[in-house]
Amino acid sequence: WGDTMPWYPPLAQQPAPSSGAALLVPSITWDRPNGQRGSCRTQGGGSGTFEEASWLKTEADCKARCAGEHHCTAVEFALIGGYTRCEIHRLPVTHTFPLPGFDCFVKGSGRRQRGSAGGGAMAAVAVAV
């Protein structure tokens, strides 16, 4: 445990209205914190502070939600059988705990120095509003 952070109100638990408009979010990189698949963990080994967004059914939707959240530091997405789970993390994630069906991705700025290593893809993300 030992993870402390100010409380933030929960994320809205409904999809954005489909007005056809889109909000363009700057490029984001998504990296596995220690290069391994698994569930997100903080420096102390805990799962940290997160909001579950159970209505988001794809990894891409989970990442898009995080990209639009100022306080989001990482996402954890799980697909086990027919069940999906999206966690929007608010504390820094440092590593993963090996868990089949789970993926953790740390949100980055999208800026990389030439020649730097990392497995994250850079892409502009459009979020429906």
ROSE-4610 file (N, C-alpha, C; in Angstrom, 1 decimal, always signed):
// ROSE-4610
residu = [W/W/W/G/G/G/D/D/D/T/T/T/M/M/M/P/P/P/W/W/W/Y/Y/Y/P/P/P/P/P/P/L/L/L/A/A/A/Q/Q/Q/Q/Q/Q/P/P/P/A/A/A/P/P/P/S/S/S/S/S/S/G/G/G/A/A/A/A/A/A/L/L/L/L/L/L/V/V/V/P/P/P/S/S/S/I/I/I/T/T/T/W/W/W/D/D/D/R/R/R/P/P/P/N/N/N/G/G/G/Q/Q/Q/R/R/R/G/G/G/S/S/S/C/C/C/R/R/R/T/T/T/Q/Q/Q/G/G/G/G/G/G/G/G/G/S/S/S/G/G/G/T/T/T/F/F/F/E/E/E/E/E/E/A/A/A/S/S/S/W/W/W/L/L/L/K/K/K/T/T/T/E/E/E/A/A/A/D/D/D/C/C/C/K/K/K/A/A/A/R/R/R/C/C/C/A/A/A/G/G/G/E/E/E/H/H/H/H/H/H/C/C/C/T/T/T/A/A/A/V/V/V/E/E/E/F/F/F/A/A/A/L/L/L/I/I/I/G/G/G/G/G/G/Y/Y/Y/T/T/T/R/R/R/C/C/C/E/E/E/I/I/I/H/H/H/R/R/R/L/L/L/P/P/P/V/V/V/T/T/T/H/H/H/T/T/T/F/F/F/P/P/P/L/L/L/P/P/P/G/G/G/F/F/F/D/D/D/C/C/C/F/F/F/V/V/V/K/K/K/G/G/G/S/S/S/G/G/G/R/R/R/R/R/R/Q/Q/Q/R/R/R/G/G/G/S/S/S/A/A/A/G/G/G/G/G/G/G/G/G/A/A/A/M/M/M/A/A/A/A/A/A/V/V/V/A/A/A/V/V/V/A/A/A/V/V/V]
num = [1/1/1/2/2/2/3/3/3/4/4/4/5/5/5/6/6/6/7/7/7/8/8/8/9/9/9/10/10/10/11/11/11/12/12/12/13/13/13/14/14/14/15/15/15/16/16/16/17/17/17/18/18/18/19/19/19/20/20/20/21/21/21/22/22/22/23/23/23/24/24/24/25/25/25/26/26/26/27/27/27/28/28/28/29/29/29/30/30/30/31/31/31/32/32/32/33/33/33/34/34/34/35/35/35/36/36/36/37/37/37/38/38/38/39/39/39/40/40/40/41/41/41/42/42/42/43/43/43/44/44/44/45/45/45/46/46/46/47/47/47/48/48/48/49/49/49/50/50/50/51/51/51/52/52/52/53/53/53/54/54/54/55/55/55/56/56/56/57/57/57/58/58/58/59/59/59/60/60/60/61/61/61/62/62/62/63/63/63/64/64/64/65/65/65/66/66/66/67/67/67/68/68/68/69/69/69/70/70/70/71/71/71/72/72/72/73/73/73/74/74/74/75/75/75/76/76/76/77/77/77/78/78/78/79/79/79/80/80/80/81/81/81/82/82/82/83/83/83/84/84/84/85/85/85/86/86/86/87/87/87/88/88/88/89/89/89/90/90/90/91/91/91/92/92/92/93/93/93/94/94/94/95/95/95/96/96/96/97/97/97/98/98/98/99/99/99/100/100/100/101/101/101/102/102/102/103/103/103/104/104/104/105/105/105/106/106/106/107/107/107/108/108/108/109/109/109/110/110/110/111/111/111/112/112/112/113/113/113/114/114/114/115/115/115/116/116/116/117/117/117/118/118/118/119/119/119/120/120/120/121/121/121/122/122/122/123/123/123/124/124/124/125/125/125/126/126/126/127/127/127/128/128/128/129/129/129]
x = [+0.8/+0.0/+0.9/+0.7/+1.6/+1.4/+0.5/+0.3/-0.7/-0.3/-1.2/-1.3/-2.4/-2.6/-4.0/-4.1/-5.4/-6.5/-7.7/-8.9/-9.3/-9.7/-10.3/-11.7/-12.6/-14.0/-13.9/-14.9/-14.9/-15.1/-14.7/-14.9/-16.4/-16.9/-18.3/-18.5/-19.6/-19.7/-20.7/-20.6/-21.4/-20.5/-20.8/-20.1/-20.4/-19.4/-19.6/-20.7/-21.5/-22.6/-22.0/-22.7/-22.2/-22.8/-22.3/-22.7/-22.0/-21.0/-20.2/-19.0/-18.9/-17.8/-16.6/-15.4/-14.3/-13.3/-12.7/-11.7/-10.4/-9.5/-8.2/-7.2/-6.7/-5.8/-4.4/-3.4/-2.0/-1.5/-0.5/+0.1/+0.5/+0.2/+0.5/+1.3/+2.3/+3.0/+2.4/+2.4/+1.9/+3.0/+3.6/+4.7/+4.3/+4.7/+4.6/+5.7/+5.4/+6.4/+7.7/+7.7/+8.9/+9.0/+8.3/+8.4/+7.6/+6.9/+6.2/+4.7/+4.0/+2.5/+2.1/+1.0/+0.5/-0.3/-0.7/-1.4/-0.5/-1.0/-0.3/+0.1/+1.3/+1.7/+2.5/+2.4/+3.1/+4.4/+5.2/+6.5/+6.4/+5.4/+5.3/+4.7/+4.4/+3.9/+2.4/+1.7/+0.2/-0.4/-1.7/-2.4/-2.6/-2.4/-2.5/-3.9/-4.1/-5.4/-5.9/-7.1/-7.6/-9.1/-9.7/-11.1/-11.4/-12.3/-12.7/-13.7/-13.5/-14.4/-14.9/-15.8/-16.3/-17.1/-17.5/-18.3/-17.4/-16.1/-15.2/-14.8/-15.0/-14.9/-13.7/-12.9/-11.7/-10.5/-9.3/-8.0/-7.9/-8.3/-8.2/-9.1/-10.3/-11.2/-10.7/-10.1/-9.5/-8.4/-7.5/-6.4/-6.9/-7.9/-8.5/-9.1/-9.7/-10.3/-9.1/-8.1/-6.9/-6.3/-6.2/-5.5/-6.2/-7.6/-8.3/-8.4/-7.8/-7.9/-6.5/-6.5/-5.3/-4.6/-5.3/-4.8/-4.4/-4.7/-4.5/-3.0/-2.4/-1.0/-0.7/-1.8/-1.6/-3.0/-3.1/-4.3/-3.9/-4.9/-4.8/-6.0/-5.8/-6.9/-6.8/-7.9/-8.0/-9.1/-8.8/-9.8/-9.7/-10.6/-10.6/-12.0/-11.9/-13.2/-14.0/-15.3/-16.1/-16.1/-15.3/-15.3/-14.1/-14.4/-13.4/-13.3/-12.1/-12.0/-11.0/-11.3/-10.5/-10.3/-9.0/-8.7/-7.9/-8.4/-7.7/-6.9/-5.6/-4.8/-4.4/-4.3/-4.0/-2.7/-2.0/-0.7/+0.3/+1.6/+2.6/+2.7/+2.8/+2.9/+4.4/+5.0/+6.4/+6.7/+5.8/+6.1/+4.7/+4.9/+3.7/+3.8/+2.7/+2.7/+2.2/+2.9/+2.5/+1.1/+0.2/-1.2/-1.7/-2.0/-2.5/-3.8/-3.8/-5.0/-5.0/-4.0/-3.9/-2.8/-3.0/-2.0/-2.0/-0.8/-0.7/+0.2/-0.3/+0.4/+0.5/+1.7/+2.0/+1.8/+1.1/+0.9/+2.1/+2.6/+3.8/+3.4/+4.3/+4.0/+4.0/+4.5/+4.5/+5.8/+6.7/+7.9/+9.0/+9.8/+10.9/+12.2/+13.3/+14.6/+14.9/+15.6/+16.1/+16.9/+16.6/+17.3/+16.9/+15.9/+15.6/+14.8/+14.9/+14.2/+12.8/+12.0/+10.6/+9.7/+8.6/+7.7/+6.4/+6.3/+5.0/+4.9/+3.6/+3.4/+2.9/+3.3/+2.8/+1.7/+0.6/-0.5/-1.4/-2.0/-3.0/-4.3/-5.0/-6.1/-7.3/-8.4/-9.6/-10.6/-11.1/-12.1/-13.4/-14.5/-15.8/-16.3/-16.9/-17.5/-18.9]
y = [-1.2/+0.0/+1.2/+2.2/+3.3/+4.3/+4.0/+4.9/+6.0/+7.3/+8.3/+9.3/+9.9/+10.9/+11.6/+12.8/+13.5/+12.8/+12.8/+12.2/+13.0/+12.4/+13.0/+12.4/+13.2/+12.7/+11.6/+10.6/+9.5/+9.9/+9.1/+9.4/+9.2/+10.0/+9.8/+8.4/+7.7/+6.3/+6.2/+7.0/+6.8/+7.2/+6.6/+6.9/+8.3/+8.9/+10.3/+10.3/+11.3/+11.4/+11.3/+10.7/+10.5/+11.6/+12.8/+14.0/+14.1/+13.2/+13.2/+14.1/+14.9/+15.8/+15.0/+15.4/+14.7/+15.7/+15.3/+16.1/+15.5/+16.2/+15.7/+15.8/+14.7/+14.6/+14.5/+15.2/+15.1/+13.7/+13.4/+12.1/+11.6/+10.3/+9.6/+8.4/+8.1/+6.8/+5.9/+4.6/+3.6/+2.5/+2.5/+1.5/+0.6/-0.7/-1.6/-1.1/-0.9/-0.3/-1.0/-2.3/-3.1/-4.1/-3.8/-4.6/-5.9/-6.1/-7.4/-7.2/-8.2/-8.2/-8.5/-8.0/-8.2/-7.0/-7.1/-6.0/-4.9/-3.7/-2.5/-2.5/-2.1/-2.1/-0.8/-0.2/+1.0/+0.6/+1.6/+1.3/+0.5/+0.6/-0.2/-1.6/-1.9/-3.2/-3.3/-2.3/-2.3/-1.9/-2.0/-1.7/-0.2/+0.6/+2.1/+2.6/+3.8/+4.4/+4.4/+3.9/+3.8/+3.8/+4.1/+4.1/+3.0/+2.1/+1.1/+1.6/+1.5/+2.0/+0.8/+0.1/-1.2/-1.1/+0.0/+0.2/+0.3/+0.4/+0.5/-1.0/-1.4/-2.8/-3.2/-2.2/-2.5/-1.7/-2.3/-1.6/-0.2/-0.1/+1.2/+2.3/+1.8/+2.8/+3.1/+2.1/+2.4/+3.4/+3.2/+4.2/+5.5/+5.6/+6.9/+7.6/+6.9/+7.5/+8.1/+7.4/+7.8/+9.1/+9.0/+10.1/+11.4/+11.4/+12.6/+13.0/+12.2/+12.5/+13.0/+14.2/+14.9/+14.0/+13.5/+12.8/+11.3/+10.8/+9.4/+9.2/+8.2/+7.9/+6.6/+5.7/+4.4/+3.8/+2.8/+2.0/+0.5/-0.2/-1.7/-2.2/-3.1/-3.7/-5.2/-5.8/-7.3/-7.8/-8.9/-9.6/-11.0/-11.5/-12.9/-13.5/-14.4/-15.0/-13.9/-13.7/-12.6/-11.4/-11.4/-10.3/-9.3/-8.0/-7.0/-6.1/-5.6/-4.7/-3.6/-2.3/-1.2/-0.4/-0.2/+0.6/+1.8/+3.0/+4.3/+4.6/+4.5/+4.7/+6.2/+6.6/+8.0/+8.1/+7.0/+7.1/+6.5/+7.0/+6.4/+4.9/+4.3/+2.8/+2.5/+1.6/+1.4/+0.0/-1.0/-2.3/-3.1/-4.3/-5.1/-6.4/-7.0/-8.2/-9.2/-10.3/-11.2/-11.8/-11.6/-12.1/-12.4/-13.6/-13.9/-13.1/-12.6/-11.8/-10.4/-9.9/-8.5/-7.8/-6.5/-5.7/-4.3/-3.8/-2.5/-1.6/-0.4/+0.6/+1.9/+2.4/+3.7/+4.8/+5.9/+7.0/+7.9/+8.1/+9.0/+10.2/+11.1/+12.4/+12.3/+11.2/+11.1/+11.6/+12.2/+12.7/+11.7/+11.3/+10.4/+11.0/+10.8/+11.2/+10.3/+10.7/+9.9/+8.8/+7.5/+6.4/+5.8/+6.4/+5.8/+4.6/+3.7/+2.4/+2.6/+1.6/+1.6/+1.0/+0.4/-0.4/+0.4/+1.6/+2.3/+2.9/+2.8/+3.4/+4.9/+5.8/+7.1/+7.3/+7.9/+8.1/+9.2/+10.0/+10.9/+10.2/+10.6/+9.9/+10.8/+10.4/+11.2/+10.6/+11.4/+11.0/+11.7/+10.9/+11.4/+12.3/+13.4/+14.3/+14.6]
z = [+0.0/+0.0/+0.0/+0.8/+0.9/-0.3/-1.2/-2.3/-1.8/-1.8/-1.5/-2.6/-2.8/-3.8/-3.5/-3.8/-3.6/-4.3/-3.7/-4.3/-5.4/-6.5/-7.7/-7.9/-8.4/-8.6/-9.6/-9.5/-10.5/-11.9/-12.8/-14.3/-14.5/-15.5/-15.9/-16.4/-16.0/-16.3/-17.5/-18.5/-19.7/-20.9/-22.0/-23.2/-23.7/-24.4/-24.9/-25.9/-26.0/-27.0/-28.4/-29.3/-30.6/-31.5/-31.3/-32.1/-33.4/-33.6/-34.8/-34.7/-33.7/-33.4/-32.8/-33.0/-32.4/-31.8/-30.7/-30.0/-30.3/-30.9/-31.3/-30.1/-29.6/-28.5/-29.0/-28.4/-28.9/-28.9/-29.7/-29.8/-28.4/-28.2/-26.9/-27.2/-26.4/-26.5/-25.4/-25.7/-24.8/-24.6/-23.4/-23.2/-22.0/-22.1/-21.0/-20.0/-18.8/-17.9/-17.7/-17.7/-17.6/-18.8/-19.9/-21.1/-21.0/-19.9/-19.7/-19.7/-20.1/-20.0/-18.6/-18.2/-16.8/-16.3/-15.0/-14.4/-13.9/-13.9/-13.4/-12.0/-11.6/-10.2/-10.0/-8.8/-8.4/-7.8/-7.4/-6.8/-5.6/-4.8/-3.6/-3.8/-5.1/-5.4/-5.4/-5.0/-5.0/-6.4/-6.4/-7.7/-7.9/-6.9/-7.0/-6.9/-7.4/-7.4/-8.9/-9.1/-10.4/-10.4/-11.6/-11.8/-12.8/-12.5/-13.4/-14.4/-15.7/-16.8/-17.5/-16.8/-17.3/-18.6/-19.0/-20.2/-21.5/-21.3/-22.4/-22.7/-23.9/-24.3/-25.1/-25.5/-26.3/-25.7/-25.9/-25.5/-26.1/-27.3/-28.0/-27.3/-26.9/-26.2/-24.8/-24.1/-22.8/-22.9/-23.9/-24.1/-24.5/-25.3/-25.8/-24.6/-23.7/-22.5/-21.6/-21.4/-20.7/-21.3/-22.6/-23.4/-23.1/-22.9/-22.6/-21.2/-20.3/-18.9/-18.4/-17.9/-17.4/-16.3/-15.4/-14.3/-14.6/-15.8/-16.1/-16.4/-15.7/-15.9/-16.7/-16.6/-17.3/-17.4/-18.2/-18.3/-18.2/-17.6/-17.5/-18.3/-19.2/-20.0/-19.9/-19.6/-19.5/-20.3/-21.0/-21.8/-21.4/-20.7/-20.2/-20.6/-21.5/-22.0/-22.6/-22.2/-22.7/-21.8/-20.8/-19.9/-20.2/-20.2/-20.4/-19.2/-19.0/-17.8/-18.2/-18.0/-18.3/-17.0/-16.6/-15.4/-15.9/-15.4/-15.7/-14.4/-14.5/-13.3/-13.1/-11.8/-11.5/-10.7/-10.3/-9.7/-10.7/-10.5/-11.4/-11.3/-12.5/-12.6/-12.9/-12.2/-12.4/-13.0/-12.9/-13.4/-13.5/-13.9/-14.1/-13.2/-12.8/-12.1/-13.2/-13.5/-14.5/-14.2/-15.1/-15.0/-16.4/-16.7/-18.1/-18.4/-19.6/-20.1/-19.8/-19.0/-18.6/-19.3/-19.7/-20.3/-19.6/-19.3/-18.6/-19.6/-19.8/-20.6/-19.9/-19.8/-19.2/-20.3/-20.0/-20.9/-21.0/-22.2/-22.4/-23.2/-23.4/-24.1/-25.6/-26.2/-27.6/-28.2/-27.4/-27.8/-27.4/-28.4/-28.2/-28.8/-28.1/-28.7/-29.8/-30.8/-31.8/-31.3/-31.7/-31.3/-29.9/-29.2/-27.9/-28.1/-27.1/-27.1/-26.6/-26.9/-26.4/-27.3/-26.8/-27.7/-28.0/-27.6/-27.7/-29.1/-29.6/-30.9/-30.7/-31.6/-31.5/-32.5/-32.1/-32.9/-32.4/-33.2/-32.8/-32.5/-31.5/-31.0/-31.1/-31.8/-31.8/-30.8/-30.0/-29.0/-29.3/-29.5/-29.8/-28.6/-29.0/-27.9/-28.3]
